[in-house]
Amino acid sequence: MVELDKEQEKAFVDELMEANELKGASKKRLIKFLGNKYDWDKHKVQFRLTRALLAERYAASH
């Protein structure tokens, strides 16, 4: 399991937040959760984040 220090975690989260044009603490917590779950693998986290955001938008529209 990959362990990142706080600065590396923050850089990872900030990079994904900027790449996806996201704002807010709830999105940061989601990215941290996904990062921990998928061992900070950028591709896996990006895929799951995209799926989660689509599901969130779909649920909000119905």
N, CA and C of each residue as an Amber inpcrd file, in Angstrom:
protein
   186
   0.8430000  -1.1790000   0.0000000   0.0000000   0.0000000   0.0000000
   0.8870000   1.2420000   0.0000000   0.5490000   2.1890000  -0.8250000
   1.3270000   3.4050000  -0.9620000   0.9440000   4.3920000   0.1390000
   1.9510000   4.9290000   0.7960000   1.7260000   5.9390000   1.8290000
   2.2780000   7.2710000   1.3370000   1.4750000   8.3010000   1.3570000
   1.9160000   9.6330000   0.9740000   1.9080000  10.5370000   2.2000000
   2.8610000  11.4640000   2.2450000   2.8150000  12.4270000   3.3400000
   1.7780000  13.5030000   2.9970000   1.5370000  14.3850000   3.9360000
   0.4630000  15.3820000   3.7900000   0.6760000  16.2840000   2.5780000
   1.9280000  16.6670000   2.3050000   2.2050000  17.5580000   1.1780000
   1.9490000  16.8570000  -0.1520000   2.3210000  15.5800000  -0.2420000
   2.0770000  14.8140000  -1.4650000   0.5800000  14.6070000  -1.6840000
  -0.1500000  14.3250000  -0.6040000  -1.6040000  14.1790000  -0.7030000
  -2.2330000  15.4720000  -1.1970000  -1.8150000  16.5940000  -0.6270000
  -2.3650000  17.8900000  -1.0090000  -2.0680000  18.1840000  -2.4730000
  -0.8640000  17.8830000  -2.9270000  -0.5020000  18.1130000  -4.3280000
  -1.3440000  17.2400000  -5.2520000  -1.5640000  15.9770000  -4.8740000
  -2.3770000  15.0500000  -5.6590000  -3.8110000  15.5600000  -5.7590000
  -4.3800000  15.9510000  -4.6270000  -5.7610000  16.4360000  -4.5820000
  -5.8900000  17.7330000  -5.3810000  -4.9630000  18.6570000  -5.1660000
  -5.0220000  19.9350000  -5.8900000  -4.9080000  19.7360000  -7.3950000
  -4.0570000  18.8010000  -7.8140000  -3.8920000  18.5240000  -9.2410000
  -5.1940000  18.0070000  -9.8570000  -5.8600000  17.0760000  -9.1820000
  -7.1210000  16.5480000  -9.6980000  -8.2360000  17.5820000  -9.6250000
  -8.2370000  18.3990000  -8.5800000  -9.2530000  19.4530000  -8.4740000
  -9.1120000  20.4240000  -9.6450000  -7.8980000  20.8000000  -9.9570000
  -7.6610000  21.7380000 -11.0480000  -7.9670000  21.1020000 -12.4040000
  -7.5660000  19.8550000 -12.5980000  -7.7890000  19.1670000 -13.8680000
  -9.2740000  19.0010000 -14.1690000 -10.0830000  18.8230000 -13.1150000
 -11.5220000  18.6070000 -13.2970000 -12.3410000  19.8630000 -13.0350000
 -11.6560000  20.9730000 -12.7790000 -12.3130000  22.2560000 -12.5120000
 -13.3300000  22.1400000 -11.3830000 -12.9000000  21.5350000 -10.2720000
 -13.7670000  21.3270000  -9.1180000 -13.4320000  22.3230000  -8.0250000
 -14.4420000  22.6000000  -7.1990000 -14.2670000  23.4710000  -6.0430000
 -15.0060000  22.8530000  -4.8650000 -14.5320000  23.1600000  -3.6730000
 -15.2570000  22.7550000  -2.4790000 -14.5850000  21.6560000  -1.6910000
 -14.8670000  21.6850000  -0.4070000 -14.2670000  20.7350000   0.5210000
 -14.8140000  19.3240000   0.3200000 -16.0750000  19.1940000  -0.0780000
 -16.6420000  17.8490000  -0.2470000 -15.9550000  17.1080000  -1.3930000
 -15.5890000  17.8340000  -2.4410000 -14.8770000  17.2050000  -3.5660000
 -13.4630000  16.8120000  -3.1550000 -12.8280000  17.6380000  -2.3030000
 -11.4920000  17.2970000  -1.8070000 -11.5540000  16.0310000  -0.9610000
 -12.5760000  15.9440000  -0.1110000 -12.7230000  14.7420000   0.7210000
 -12.9710000  13.5160000  -0.1450000 -13.7520000  13.6690000  -1.2080000
 -14.0190000  12.5570000  -2.1220000 -12.7270000  12.0870000  -2.7850000
 -11.9100000  13.0210000  -3.2530000 -10.6510000  12.6520000  -3.8980000
  -9.7170000  11.9730000  -2.9050000  -9.6530000  12.4770000  -1.6700000
  -8.8180000  11.8360000  -0.6500000  -9.3110000  10.4180000  -0.3640000
 -10.6190000  10.2520000  -0.2520000 -11.1960000   8.9350000  -0.0140000
 -10.8350000   7.9780000  -1.1380000 -11.0240000   8.4220000  -2.3830000
 -10.7040000   7.5820000  -3.5270000  -9.2030000   7.3040000  -3.6030000
  -8.3950000   8.2930000  -3.2750000  -6.9490000   8.0890000  -3.2740000
  -6.5250000   7.0120000  -2.2940000  -7.0810000   7.0600000  -1.0970000
  -6.7630000   6.0310000  -0.0960000  -7.2480000   4.6600000  -0.5450000
  -8.4230000   4.6140000  -1.1340000  -9.0060000   3.3410000  -1.5420000
  -8.2510000   2.6990000  -2.6960000  -7.7770000   3.5130000  -3.6350000
  -7.1100000   2.9900000  -4.8310000  -5.6060000   3.2570000  -4.8320000
  -5.0090000   3.3460000  -3.6560000  -3.5580000   3.4730000  -3.4800000
  -2.9450000   4.6110000  -4.2790000  -3.6480000   5.7150000  -4.3600000
  -3.1540000   6.9330000  -5.0010000  -2.7610000   6.7180000  -6.4560000
  -3.3890000   5.7480000  -7.1320000  -3.1800000   5.5250000  -8.5660000
  -4.0010000   6.5710000  -9.3100000  -3.3210000   7.4740000  -9.9890000
  -3.9860000   8.6240000 -10.6040000  -5.0540000   8.2020000 -11.6050000
  -4.7710000   7.2070000 -12.4120000  -5.7320000   6.7710000 -13.4330000
  -6.9940000   6.1890000 -12.7950000  -6.8290000   5.3230000 -11.7960000
  -7.9830000   4.7200000 -11.1270000  -8.8190000   5.7710000 -10.3980000
  -8.1360000   6.6830000  -9.7140000  -8.8480000   7.7240000  -8.9700000
  -9.6010000   8.6260000  -9.9370000  -8.9830000   9.0040000 -11.0510000
  -9.6450000   9.8560000 -12.0340000 -10.8820000   9.1700000 -12.6090000
 -10.7830000   7.8810000 -12.9100000 -11.9140000   7.1290000 -13.4470000
 -13.0750000   7.0920000 -12.4530000 -12.7720000   6.7440000 -11.2060000
 -13.8200000   6.6510000 -10.1830000 -14.4040000   8.0180000  -9.8490000
 -13.5700000   9.0450000  -9.8810000 -14.0450000  10.4040000  -9.6210000
 -15.0330000  10.8260000 -10.7120000 -14.6880000  10.5630000 -11.9490000
 -15.5780000  10.8980000 -13.0610000 -16.9090000  10.1840000 -12.9140000
 -16.8720000   8.9100000 -12.5790000 -18.1040000   8.1350000 -12.3860000
 -18.9340000   8.7020000 -11.2330000 -18.2770000   9.0590000 -10.1480000
 -18.9870000   9.5990000  -8.9860000 -19.6340000  10.9400000  -9.3160000
 -18.9370000  11.7760000 -10.0540000 -19.4870000  13.0850000 -10.4140000
 -20.6650000  12.9450000 -11.3650000 -20.5870000  12.0000000 -12.2950000
 -21.7110000  11.7610000 -13.2010000 -22.9250000  11.2600000 -12.4260000
 -22.7070000  10.3320000 -11.5050000 -23.8160000   9.8090000 -10.7040000
 -24.4260000  10.9030000  -9.8450000 -23.5890000  11.7840000  -9.3080000
 -24.0750000  12.8960000  -8.4920000 -24.9470000  13.8420000  -9.3170000
 -24.4890000  14.1690000 -10.5110000 -25.2750000  15.0650000 -11.3800000
 -26.5830000  14.4290000 -11.8090000 -26.5410000  13.1260000 -12.1060000
 -27.7510000  12.3990000 -12.5020000 -28.7570000  12.3820000 -11.3570000
 -28.2960000  12.1080000 -10.1480000 -29.1920000  12.0590000  -8.9870000
 -29.7960000  13.4340000  -8.7120000 -29.0220000  14.4710000  -8.9230000
 -29.5290000  15.8300000  -8.6890000 -30.5760000  16.2370000  -9.7080000
 -30.4980000  15.6680000 -10.8950000 -31.4410000  16.0500000 -11.9470000
 -32.7710000  15.3110000 -11.8470000 -32.8310000  14.2600000 -11.0330000
 -34.0810000  13.4890000 -10.9220000 -34.7030000  13.5900000  -9.5650000
